[in-house]
Amino acid sequence: MFYIIGLGLCDERDITLRGLEAVKGSSRVYLEAYTSILMIQKERLEAFYGKELIVADRDMVETESDEILRNADKEDVSLLVVGDPYGATTHTDIVLRARSLNIPTRIIHNASIMNAVGACGLQLYNFGQTVSLVFFTETWKPDSFYDRIKENADLGMHTLVLLDIKVKEQSEENLARGRKIYEPPRYMSITQAVSQLTEVEEKRQSGTLAPDSTLAIALSRVGGGPEERIVAGTLTELLAAPPETYGEPLHSLVIVGKRLHHLEVEYAESFALNRETWKDVAKRVYGCALD
Amino acid sequence: MFYIIGLGLCDERDITLRGLEAVKGSSRVYLEAYTSILMIQKERLEAFYGKELIVADRDMVETESDEILRNADKEDVSLLVVGDPYGATTHTDIVLRARSLNIPTRIIHNASIMNAVGACGLQLYNFGQTVSLVFFTETWKPDSFYDRIKENADLGMHTLVLLDIKVKEQSEENLARGRKIYEPPRYMSITQAVSQLTEVEEKRQSGTLAPDSTLAIALSRVGGGPEERIVAGTLTELLAAPPETYGEPLHSLVIVGKRLHHLEVEYAESFALNRETWKDVAKRVYGCALD
């Protein structure tokens, strides 16, 4: 059996009992590399499982899937991923490959940012499509995400914005010389994300992301653990807050849609940088009936 | 501490280790009633935890929250819910109440239908808002869900349709006589859901849910367990399939949006009632470039 096992969002104790059983019974256990550079440390997982883990970066999962799947028709093999196997990064390719090799596959689900984002107090069923925001460079500022946010906003829906992660990047020199030396990983911060959003708003001017009248909620290390931070405010307020407000990566951002319920406002109020502007904008701009 | 703990989707082994620790350390453990009538049996959970569970129906969670929260500032109390605490049914009220009583709250996340729906092969980030479909009666056929599906469809997005559950319903006679006798629980089936969708399409005629050219995916007991069923086809095909095709409740339905990727088609093809029509409609109506 080939297992793809979601690890959840915080630490080694977020695996399910079903997942842990599969890990313990597997002859090889792969850990998708995004995992090991995040909250969940490889060594900590290994100590917890009493088992060696083989690190598999995205490349390996995509191009060396036959090695990962080797003998999985005769013995159990597991691939561990942060969040849920069908989270932001999907594992369609390797499942299709397993199928074509007649290897039975089982998915062990867990929480991912796609549902744990509910922790910010906004109703999940009012979220529209999810958007990814990549690091802008001097010369490359792809802004199609803006159209997606606008599509959601025009219908009154919230948008979850996933922020870019750069791992295994090579400097131009190392790339040119074919040296497999990688830069340290980079994670987009809330401050950088909001700065990019407002930069595009300035160009587009549709008002979708008007800095003083768009509410947003920043999430860091969401998952119910002690490092979770949730911070709400206008885009202007989020941009002005000191970076340490948001804690350690990963960060995600939610753009609040106009179909906002007063209970959502009330729930998120405790996360607000400034409760007065939070309620004021919710009333005045979003039309929420608050006391 | 007051814990709200997601149980995941299948059985008692889908709780996380973090969740299990909290249950074991709690002096009172409540089980939200939706749970006990579904896949996860109360008695089975009690045996597994070695602990008695107090069943709390939705009414109790909403109106007797102070009893549930009693002493949670001095000892640990847990509320168990199917899926994730921020799934389709949210727990905003009781968290706000805990806050106002200065009781610290911790959420223990898990998979819910909102992210496990990825198992059908469609990308989660291409889903729009989620829609609920209630049982039609002779005289009451609320159809605003249709506008929501159309909003998503017009943007090319997929729609997750959550199907109605009726628990603790009283017959008109029992209600009139004030007898607390409840009818057996009812769960909307895929067949009934598709029949309601096409009934509204016939009235509205926008083509959003055209029976022969709209693709949909039915999910039953999703969560990676042995009872999971995923079935794909046109609305016409899903309606014509024998009810047993879909297995036991709960059922959910996904309406496939036009922003469909060929990998999504390929992945879901193995769930198709008829692979030929599945691929044909994907190509012809959805414009997917397939081999």
Chai-1 contact restraints between the chains, C-beta under 6 A:
chainA,res_idxA,chainB,res_idxB,connection_type,confidence,min_distance_angstrom,max_distance_angstrom,comment,restraint_id
A,R13,B,L17,contact,1.0,0.0,6.0,A-B,restraint_1
A,R13,B,R18,contact,1.0,0.0,6.0,A-B,restraint_2
A,D14,B,T16,contact,1.0,0.0,6.0,A-B,restraint_3
A,D14,B,R18,contact,1.0,0.0,6.0,A-B,restraint_4
A,T16,B,D14,contact,1.0,0.0,6.0,A-B,restraint_5
A,T16,B,T16,contact,1.0,0.0,6.0,A-B,restraint_6
A,L17,B,R13,contact,1.0,0.0,6.0,A-B,restraint_7
A,R18,B,R13,contact,1.0,0.0,6.0,A-B,restraint_8
A,R18,B,D14,contact,1.0,0.0,6.0,A-B,restraint_9
A,D84,B,N115,contact,1.0,0.0,6.0,A-B,restraint_10
A,Y86,B,G118,contact,1.0,0.0,6.0,A-B,restraint_11
A,T92,B,L263,contact,1.0,0.0,6.0,A-B,restraint_12
A,T92,B,Y267,contact,1.0,0.0,6.0,A-B,restraint_13
A,R106,B,G224,contact,1.0,0.0,6.0,A-B,restraint_14
A,I107,B,G224,contact,1.0,0.0,6.0,A-B,restraint_15
A,I108,B,G224,contact,1.0,0.0,6.0,A-B,restraint_16
A,H109,B,A111,contact,1.0,0.0,6.0,A-B,restraint_17
A,H109,B,A116,contact,1.0,0.0,6.0,A-B,restraint_18
A,H109,B,G223,contact,1.0,0.0,6.0,A-B,restraint_19
A,H109,B,G224,contact,1.0,0.0,6.0,A-B,restraint_20
A,N110,B,A111,contact,1.0,0.0,6.0,A-B,restraint_21
A,A111,B,H109,contact,1.0,0.0,6.0,A-B,restraint_22
A,A111,B,N110,contact,1.0,0.0,6.0,A-B,restraint_23
A,S112,B,N115,contact,1.0,0.0,6.0,A-B,restraint_24
A,M114,B,N115,contact,1.0,0.0,6.0,A-B,restraint_25
A,M114,B,L124,contact,1.0,0.0,6.0,A-B,restraint_26
A,N115,B,D84,contact,1.0,0.0,6.0,A-B,restraint_27
A,N115,B,S112,contact,1.0,0.0,6.0,A-B,restraint_28
A,N115,B,M114,contact,1.0,0.0,6.0,A-B,restraint_29
A,N115,B,N115,contact,1.0,0.0,6.0,A-B,restraint_30
A,A116,B,H109,contact,1.0,0.0,6.0,A-B,restraint_31
A,G118,B,Y86,contact,1.0,0.0,6.0,A-B,restraint_32
A,L124,B,M114,contact,1.0,0.0,6.0,A-B,restraint_33
A,Y125,B,T130,contact,1.0,0.0,6.0,A-B,restraint_34
A,G128,B,G128,contact,1.0,0.0,6.0,A-B,restraint_35
A,G128,B,Q129,contact,1.0,0.0,6.0,A-B,restraint_36
A,Q129,B,G128,contact,1.0,0.0,6.0,A-B,restraint_37
A,Q129,B,M157,contact,1.0,0.0,6.0,A-B,restraint_38
A,T130,B,Y125,contact,1.0,0.0,6.0,A-B,restraint_39
A,E151,B,L155,contact,1.0,0.0,6.0,A-B,restraint_40
A,L155,B,E151,contact,1.0,0.0,6.0,A-B,restraint_41
A,M157,B,Q129,contact,1.0,0.0,6.0,A-B,restraint_42
A,G223,B,H109,contact,1.0,0.0,6.0,A-B,restraint_43
A,G224,B,R106,contact,1.0,0.0,6.0,A-B,restraint_44
A,G224,B,I107,contact,1.0,0.0,6.0,A-B,restraint_45
A,G224,B,I108,contact,1.0,0.0,6.0,A-B,restraint_46
A,G224,B,H109,contact,1.0,0.0,6.0,A-B,restraint_47
A,L263,B,T92,contact,1.0,0.0,6.0,A-B,restraint_48
A,Y267,B,T92,contact,1.0,0.0,6.0,A-B,restraint_49
